[in-house]
Amino acid sequence: MIPQKQSTLVTEYHYEGKGLHTGKVSHMTLKPAPENTGILFHRTDLGENAFIKPLAEYITSTSRNTTITDGKVSVLTLEHLMSALTGMGVDNVLVELDNAEVPILDGSARFYVDALKRDGLRQQDAMREYITLDKEIMVTDEKSGSWVKITPSEEVSYDATIDFGSKVLGIQEAHWDPSLDYATEIGYCRTFVFLHEVAYLFQNNLIKGGDVDNAIVIVEHPLPQDQFEKLKTVFNHPNISVNENGYLNNLELHFPNECGRHKLLDLIGDVRLCGGFIKGKVSAFKPGHSINSMLTKAVREYVQNK
């Protein structure tokens, strides 16, 4: 059953950790917020009035994360938090952040969903206003073959198919709807990266806060031994190796399709930048932050011009 009333947090939650791309430590506090606030970020390090709403028109970068900017106020890598708030049914929350990037924590939404599942939410009096469409909206990327669409429906659902041309991953499908427990089915699923991409990402000032404790590392193309030894030093895991399934052996997968489920986690978070909860069926083939943002911008434009 789709909730009809708005909700907020019952208490405050505090998080501390490195940003995945900046590598800088930030402190973040989630606070209850009044009805009709929506999700609101406050960059406390930039002053009392440094607020930004997570809306598609503020998206300024989709390179391995979603970044929003309004004037001098930016927030990086907000998609995991946005996904958790959506999947757990939170309408109104104030997010205080003392640096530019949301902490990556373990690369999933686990720390958020564990807290919300434990404590529950406080129901508010105002009714939730869903974003509804009277026609299908679809965006495509001819170069990559990716597409994402929202189809009008009274039921809410999300489906994603990933295909990286990887022998390790294969083609993975993932699904979520409100009848399923978001916390355990989606929220625990961690971000991932291919080992051969890691060196490139470091050279381009990305994943400065990345390590093998906050990402699944896929070994599609084994690196030369000298490069692999160097990365073992960078990640501070001298005994790490590749398991028989093609992943670094420091962790076990929560699901065989955990990477597909994480891409669905990202999709749910990015779609929240439409400005609220979508009522409809969201489907995606080879989703990513770039094409997800194309969809949310198209939806925002359509709704504003209705």
Secondary structure as UniProt FT lines:
FT   STRAND          5..9
FT   STRAND          13..19
FT   TURN            20..22
FT   STRAND          25..32
FT   TURN            35..36
FT   STRAND          39..43
FT   HELIX           44..46
FT   TURN            48..49
FT   STRAND          51..52
FT   HELIX           56..58
FT   STRAND          59..61
FT   STRAND          67..70
FT   TURN            71..72
FT   STRAND          73..76
FT   HELIX           79..87
FT   TURN            88..89
FT   STRAND          92..97
FT   TURN            105..106
FT   HELIX           110..119
FT   STRAND          121..127
FT   STRAND          137..141
FT   TURN            142..145
FT   STRAND          146..152
FT   STRAND          157..163
FT   TURN            167..169
FT   STRAND          171..176
FT   TURN            178..179
FT   HELIX           183..187
FT   STRAND          192..194
FT   HELIX           195..203
FT   TURN            204..205
FT   TURN            208..209
FT   TURN            212..213
FT   STRAND          216..218
FT   HELIX           225..234
FT   TURN            235..236
FT   TURN            238..239
FT   TURN            244..245
FT   STRAND          247..248
FT   TURN            249..250
FT   TURN            256..257
FT   HELIX           258..271
FT   HELIX           272..274
FT   STRAND          280..285
FT   HELIX           289..305
//
